[in-house]
Amino acid sequence: MRCFVSDGRAWLGWRTGALVLFILMFFQGRMAAQSFEWKAGASGFFDNGEYSRMVDGAPSQTMFGMRFSPEVGLKYKDFGLFVGTHLLTSFGSPKYLDKAYFTGYFQYENPKHKFLFGAFPREGLLDNYTNLYIRDSFQYFRPNMTGLFYQFTGRSQFVNVWLDWTGARSKTVREAFFVGLSGEQRVKWFFVSLLGYYYHYSHTKPVSGDGFVHDNGQGQVGIGFDFSGYARRLEVMRFSASFMLGYECKRDHVTPVSMPMGLVLDLHAQYWRVGTRTLYYYGQERYTVPTDVWSNTYWGNPMLRAKSYLQSEWYVEFFKNEFVEAKAAFVFHLQGSHLGTQQLVRLAVNLNGSIYGKRDPRSKQGRYRFNFIEADKQDASK
């Protein structure tokens, strides 16, 4: 009997040891597939607009500041979890730090699909939306989208849908959110594009302001051609013509709904480091439905409150690669016969763990290196 018990214990101990060994081997394989990720971004901006001669447009102002954006996270295959912040300071402000934004999101990404949920960086997600739709201050002072974003990317097309919840209902803040859709289908150099959004601007709790819910949206369908990269150093050569339709509603059962229509021409050309982005709108005036706070109700370009508007940006890119971008621009704004100007300087640095992926063969200590100038030369030679 003792021998039987002893053998049973030995057998049970062997099974337990094998199970523990299997679990350790399983998790070792899992851990090997995981990776620790970190990102550190810094963005400096100088944006000086002179619009005093414009009839209906943005107020003259200078936006000058710096944003630091660190993130850390874990990735397993196509899945990732990230947490971080955006620290924003406006130069000249008496505050040590003007604003801190929480960043935290789930990510699923592979060559065809990209899904984000949480509070995640806006940069790079809505680049096909011009500032006719989302004004410049968004990229400086609203660095995160809070909601979800999904994009499918094929060989010659892409489509994305997104939700950006910009206001949680409170005594001073109205409930507000964006819902957007955009996409493009290419056939060689020809393309058809679609983009737009709907914005809902609801009540505070309790109701305040003008006491009414506001809804508005913009959308466009266009055709064009893209010869970018067809010649050496021809970085961008793209032109499109689009039909633009708007929707503006104040739910007071008195103010009529406005649905302005217009034509948008878009030219983007860049040879080596010098380029232009010129937009022209001709059509009915937009953003005409009255509201208590215009800048909180409408997020497009206020210059579109005229029948015709020309925006022509001329820029120089001093650096542009995976890690650093430096750009200076001069912008002309022509609203009817009224002229305004804008001067821009932007510098962005984005670092992550991948810059330490290669050892410097010339270094005896085996230290890692990264040379911004050499990377910029390699990028320009492509």
ZADREN-601938 format. One record per residue (C-alpha): residue number from 1; residue in one letter; x, y, z. Coordinates in steps of 0.25 Angstrom, whole numbers. Each point is the difference from the previous one (the first is absolute). Layout:
<atoms>
ATOM     k   r      c1      c2      c3
ATOM   NUM   a       X       Y       Z
...
</atoms>
This chain:
<atoms>
ATOM     k   r      c1      c2      c3
ATOM     1   m       0       0       0
ATOM     2   r      11       9       4
ATOM     3   c       7      -3     -13
ATOM     4   f     -12       3      -8
ATOM     5   v      -2      13       7
ATOM     6   s      14       4      -2
ATOM     7   d      -1      -4     -15
ATOM     8   g     -12       8      -1
ATOM     9   r       6      13       6
ATOM    10   a      12      -2      -9
ATOM    11   w      -9      -1     -12
ATOM    12   l      -8      12       4
ATOM    13   g      13       8       3
ATOM    14   w       4      -4     -14
ATOM    15   r     -13       5      -6
ATOM    16   t       1      13       8
ATOM    17   g      14       3      -5
ATOM    18   a      -3      -3     -14
ATOM    19   l     -12       9       1
ATOM    20   v       8      11       6
ATOM    21   l      11      -1     -11
ATOM    22   f     -11       0     -11
ATOM    23   i      -6      13       6
ATOM    24   l      14       6       1
ATOM    25   m       4      -3     -14
ATOM    26   f     -14       5      -5
ATOM    27   f       2      13       7
ATOM    28   q      14       1      -4
ATOM    29   g      -5      -1     -15
ATOM    30   r     -11      11       3
ATOM    31   m      10       9       7
ATOM    32   a      10      -1     -12
ATOM    33   a     -11       4      -9
ATOM    34   q      -3      13       8
ATOM    35   s       8      13      -1
ATOM    36   f       1      12       8
ATOM    37   e      -2      13      -8
ATOM    38   w       3      14       3
ATOM    39   k      -2      13      -8
ATOM    40   a       4      14       3
ATOM    41   g      -5      12      -8
ATOM    42   a       2      15       0
ATOM    43   s      -7      10      -9
ATOM    44   g       3      15       0
ATOM    45   f      -9       9      -8
ATOM    46   f       0      15      -4
ATOM    47   d     -13       4      -7
ATOM    48   n      -2      15      -2
ATOM    49   g     -13       4      -8
ATOM    50   e      -3      14      -5
ATOM    51   y     -15       1      -4
ATOM    52   s      -4      14       4
ATOM    53   r      -3       3     -14
ATOM    54   m     -10     -12      -2
ATOM    55   v     -15       3       1
ATOM    56   d      -4     -13       6
ATOM    57   g      11      -9       5
ATOM    58   a       9      -4      11
ATOM    59   p       5      10      10
ATOM    60   s      15       4      -1
ATOM    61   q       8      -8      10
ATOM    62   t      13      -6       3
ATOM    63   m       1     -14       5
ATOM    64   f      14      -3       5
ATOM    65   g       4     -12       9
ATOM    66   m       5     -14       2
ATOM    67   r      -6     -14       3
ATOM    68   f       8     -12       6
ATOM    69   s      -7     -13      -2
ATOM    70   p       6     -13       6
ATOM    71   e      -6     -14      -1
ATOM    72   v       3     -14       5
ATOM    73   g      -7     -13      -3
ATOM    74   l       0     -15      -2
ATOM    75   k      -2      -7     -14
ATOM    76   y      -4     -14      -3
ATOM    77   k       0      -3     -14
ATOM    78   d     -10      10      -7
ATOM    79   f      -6       4      14
ATOM    80   g       5      11       9
ATOM    81   l      -3       8      12
ATOM    82   f       6      14       2
ATOM    83   v      -1      11      11
ATOM    84   g       6      14       0
ATOM    85   t      -3      15       0
ATOM    86   h       1      13      -8
ATOM    87   l       7      11       8
ATOM    88   l      -3      14      -7
ATOM    89   t       5      13       3
ATOM    90   s      -3      13      -7
ATOM    91   f      12      10       0
ATOM    92   g      -3      13       8
ATOM    93   s     -10      -7       9
ATOM    94   p       2       2      15
ATOM    95   k      -3     -15       2
ATOM    96   y      11     -10       2
ATOM    97   l      -8     -10      -8
ATOM    98   d     -13       5      -8
ATOM    99   k      -6     -14      -2
ATOM   100   a       2     -15       2
ATOM   101   y      -8     -10      -8
ATOM   102   f      -1     -14       4
ATOM   103   t       3     -11     -11
ATOM   104   g      -4     -14       1
ATOM   105   y      -4      -9     -11
ATOM   106   f      -2     -14      -5
ATOM   107   q       6      -3     -14
ATOM   108   y      -1     -11     -11
ATOM   109   e       8       2     -12
ATOM   110   n       5      -8     -12
ATOM   111   p       3       4     -15
ATOM   112   k     -15       1      -3
ATOM   113   h      -7       3      13
ATOM   114   k       1      11      10
ATOM   115   f      -9       1      12
ATOM   116   l       2       9      12
ATOM   117   f      -9       2      12
ATOM   118   g       2      10      12
ATOM   119   a       7      13       0
ATOM   120   f      11      -1     -11
ATOM   121   p       8      10      -8
ATOM   122   r      -7       7     -11
ATOM   123   e      13       2      -8
ATOM   124   g       0      -7     -13
ATOM   125   l     -14      -6       0
ATOM   126   l      -8      11      -7
ATOM   127   d      11       6      -9
ATOM   128   n     -10      -1     -12
ATOM   129   y      -9      11       7
ATOM   130   t       4      14      -3
ATOM   131   n      -1      12       9
ATOM   132   l     -13       3      -8
ATOM   133   y      -6     -11       9
ATOM   134   i       8       1      13
ATOM   135   r       7      13       3
ATOM   136   d      15       1       3
ATOM   137   s      -1       2      15
ATOM   138   f      -5     -15       2
ATOM   139   q      14      -6      -3
ATOM   140   y       6       9      11
ATOM   141   f     -10       0      11
ATOM   142   r      -8     -13      -2
ATOM   143   p      11     -10      -3
ATOM   144   n      -9     -12       4
ATOM   145   m     -12      -6      -6
ATOM   146   t      -9      -6      11
ATOM   147   g      -8     -12      -6
ATOM   148   l       3      -9     -11
ATOM   149   f       7      -1     -13
ATOM   150   y       0     -11     -11
ATOM   151   q       7       0     -13
ATOM   152   f       0     -11     -11
ATOM   153   t      12       2     -10
ATOM   154   g       0      -8     -13
ATOM   155   r      10       0     -12
ATOM   156   s      -7      12      -7
ATOM   157   q     -10       5      10
ATOM   158   f      -3       3      15
ATOM   159   v     -12       3       8
ATOM   160   n      -1       5      15
ATOM   161   v     -11       3      10
ATOM   162   w       2       7      13
ATOM   163   l      -7       5      12
ATOM   164   d       6      12       8
ATOM   165   w      -8       3      13
ATOM   166   t       4      15       3
ATOM   167   g      -9       3      11
ATOM   168   a      -5      -7      13
ATOM   169   r     -13       7       5
ATOM   170   s       2       8      12
ATOM   171   k      -5      14       6
ATOM   172   t      10       7      -9
ATOM   173   v       3     -10     -12
ATOM   174   r     -10      -4     -10
ATOM   175   e      -1     -14      -5
ATOM   176   a       7      -1     -13
ATOM   177   f       6     -10     -10
ATOM   178   f       5      -2     -14
ATOM   179   v      -4     -12      -9
ATOM   180   g       9       0     -13
ATOM   181   l       2      -9     -13
ATOM   182   s      10       2     -11
ATOM   183   g       6      -9     -11
ATOM   184   e       7       0     -13
ATOM   185   q       1     -10     -12
ATOM   186   r      11       1     -10
ATOM   187   v       2      -5     -14
ATOM   188   k      14       3      -4
ATOM   189   w       1      15       1
ATOM   190   f     -15       3       0
ATOM   191   f      -7       0      13
ATOM   192   v     -14       2       6
ATOM   193   s      -1       5      15
ATOM   194   l     -11       2      10
ATOM   195   l       1       6      14
ATOM   196   g      -9       7      10
ATOM   197   y      -5       1      14
ATOM   198   y     -12       3       9
ATOM   199   y       1       8      13
ATOM   200   h     -10       0      11
ATOM   201   y       0      11      10
ATOM   202   s     -10      -3      11
ATOM   203   h      -4       6      14
ATOM   204   t       7       3      13
ATOM   205   k      -6      -6      13
ATOM   206   p      -8       8       3
ATOM   207   v      -3       6     -13
ATOM   208   s       7      14      -2
ATOM   209   g       5       8     -12
ATOM   210   d     -10       2     -11
ATOM   211   g      -7     -12       5
ATOM   212   f       0      -7     -13
ATOM   213   v       6     -12      -6
ATOM   214   h       9       2     -13
ATOM   215   d       4      -9     -11
ATOM   216   n       9       2     -11
ATOM   217   g       8      -7     -10
ATOM   218   q       9       1     -13
ATOM   219   g       2     -10     -11
ATOM   220   q       6      -1     -14
ATOM   221   v       2      -9     -11
ATOM   222   g      11       2     -10
ATOM   223   i       8      -5     -12
ATOM   224   g      15       3      -3
ATOM   225   f      14      -5      -4
ATOM   226   d      12      -3       7
ATOM   227   f      14       0      -6
ATOM   228   s       8       0      12
ATOM   229   g      13      -7      -1
ATOM   230   y      -1      -1     -15
ATOM   231   a      13       8      -2
ATOM   232   r      13       1       8
ATOM   233   r      -2       9      12
ATOM   234   l     -15       3      -4
ATOM   235   e      -5      -3      14
ATOM   236   v     -14       4      -2
ATOM   237   m      -9       3     -12
ATOM   238   r     -14      -1       3
ATOM   239   f     -13       8      -5
ATOM   240   s     -15      -3       3
ATOM   241   a     -13       7      -2
ATOM   242   s     -11      -3      10
ATOM   243   f     -15       3       3
ATOM   244   m      -2       5      14
ATOM   245   l     -13      -1       7
ATOM   246   g      -3       5      14
ATOM   247   y     -11      -2      11
ATOM   248   e      -3      11      11
ATOM   249   c     -11      -2       9
ATOM   250   k      -5       7      13
ATOM   251   r     -11      -8       7
ATOM   252   d      -9      12       4
ATOM   253   h     -11      -3     -11
ATOM   254   v       2      14      -5
ATOM   255   t      13       2      -7
ATOM   256   p       0      -7     -13
ATOM   257   v      10     -11      -3
ATOM   258   s      12       4      -9
ATOM   259   m       6      -9     -10
ATOM   260   p      11       8      -7
ATOM   261   m       6      -5     -13
ATOM   262   g      13       3      -7
ATOM   263   l      12      -4      -8
ATOM   264   v      14      -3       6
ATOM   265   l      13       0      -9
ATOM   266   d      12      -6       7
ATOM   267   l      15       0      -5
ATOM   268   h      11      -6       7
ATOM   269   a      14       1      -7
ATOM   270   q      14      -2       6
ATOM   271   y      13      -1      -7
ATOM   272   w      11      -5       9
ATOM   273   r      -2       9      13
ATOM   274   v      -8      11      -6
ATOM   275   g     -15      -1      -2
ATOM   276   t     -13       7       0
ATOM   277   r     -14      -5       5
ATOM   278   t     -11       9      -6
ATOM   279   l     -15      -1       3
ATOM   280   y     -11       8      -7
ATOM   281   y     -15       0       4
ATOM   282   y     -11       6      -8
ATOM   283   g     -15      -2       4
ATOM   284   q     -10       4      11
ATOM   285   e       4       6      13
ATOM   286   r       2     -10      12
ATOM   287   y      -2       1      15
ATOM   288   t     -12      10      -1
ATOM   289   v      -9      -7      10
ATOM   290   p       1       9      13
ATOM   291   t       5      -6      13
ATOM   292   d       5       5      13
ATOM   293   v      15      -4      -1
ATOM   294   w       4      -1     -15
ATOM   295   s      14      -6       3
ATOM   296   n      -7     -12       8
ATOM   297   t     -11      -2     -10
ATOM   298   y       8       0     -13
ATOM   299   w      14      -6      -2
ATOM   300   g       3       3     -14
ATOM   301   n       7      11      -6
ATOM   302   p      -7      13       3
ATOM   303   m       4       6     -13
ATOM   304   l     -11      -8      -7
ATOM   305   r     -10      10       5
ATOM   306   a       3       7     -14
ATOM   307   k      -4      -5     -14
ATOM   308   s      14      -1      -4
ATOM   309   y      13      -3       7
ATOM   310   l      14      -3      -4
ATOM   311   q      11      -6       9
ATOM   312   s      14      -2      -6
ATOM   313   e      11      -5       9
ATOM   314   w      14       0      -5
ATOM   315   y      10      -8       8
ATOM   316   v      14      -5       2
ATOM   317   e       3     -13       7
ATOM   318   f      14       0       6
ATOM   319   f      -1     -14       6
ATOM   320   k     -10     -11      -2
ATOM   321   n       3     -14       4
ATOM   322   e      -6     -10       9
ATOM   323   f       5       7      12
ATOM   324   v       1      15      -2
ATOM   325   e      -7      10      -8
ATOM   326   a       2      15      -2
ATOM   327   k      -8       9      -8
ATOM   328   a      -2      15      -3
ATOM   329   a     -12       6      -8
ATOM   330   f      -6      12      -5
ATOM   331   v     -15       0      -2
ATOM   332   f      -9      10      -8
ATOM   333   h     -15       1       3
ATOM   334   l      -9       6     -10
ATOM   335   q     -14       2       4
ATOM   336   g      -7       7     -12
ATOM   337   s       9      12      -2
ATOM   338   h       5       0      15
ATOM   339   l      14      -5       2
ATOM   340   g       6      -6      13
ATOM   341   t      13      -7       3
ATOM   342   q       6     -11       9
ATOM   343   q      14      -4       4
ATOM   344   l       3     -14       5
ATOM   345   v      12      -7       6
ATOM   346   r      -2     -15       5
ATOM   347   l      10      -9       6
ATOM   348   a      -3     -14       4
ATOM   349   v       9     -11       5
ATOM   350   n      -5     -15       2
ATOM   351   l       9     -10       7
ATOM   352   n      -3     -14       3
ATOM   353   g       7     -13       4
ATOM   354   s       3      -4     -15
ATOM   355   i      11      11      -1
ATOM   356   y       8      -9       9
ATOM   357   g      -2     -12      -8
ATOM   358   k      13       0      -7
ATOM   359   r      14       1       6
ATOM   360   d      11       9      -5
ATOM   361   p      10      -9      -7
ATOM   362   r      11      11       2
ATOM   363   s      -2       0      15
ATOM   364   k       8      -9       9
ATOM   365   q      -9       2      11
ATOM   366   g     -11      -5      -8
ATOM   367   r      -9      12       3
ATOM   368   y     -12       3      -8
ATOM   369   r       0      12      -9
ATOM   370   f     -10       8      -9
ATOM   371   n       4      11      -9
ATOM   372   f     -11      10      -4
ATOM   373   i       7       6     -12
ATOM   374   e       4     -14      -6
ATOM   375   a     -14      -5       1
ATOM   376   d      -5      13      -6
ATOM   377   k       9      -2     -12
ATOM   378   q      -4     -15      -1
ATOM   379   d     -15       4       0
ATOM   380   a       3      11     -11
ATOM   381   s       7     -10      -9
ATOM   382   k     -12      -9      -1
</atoms>
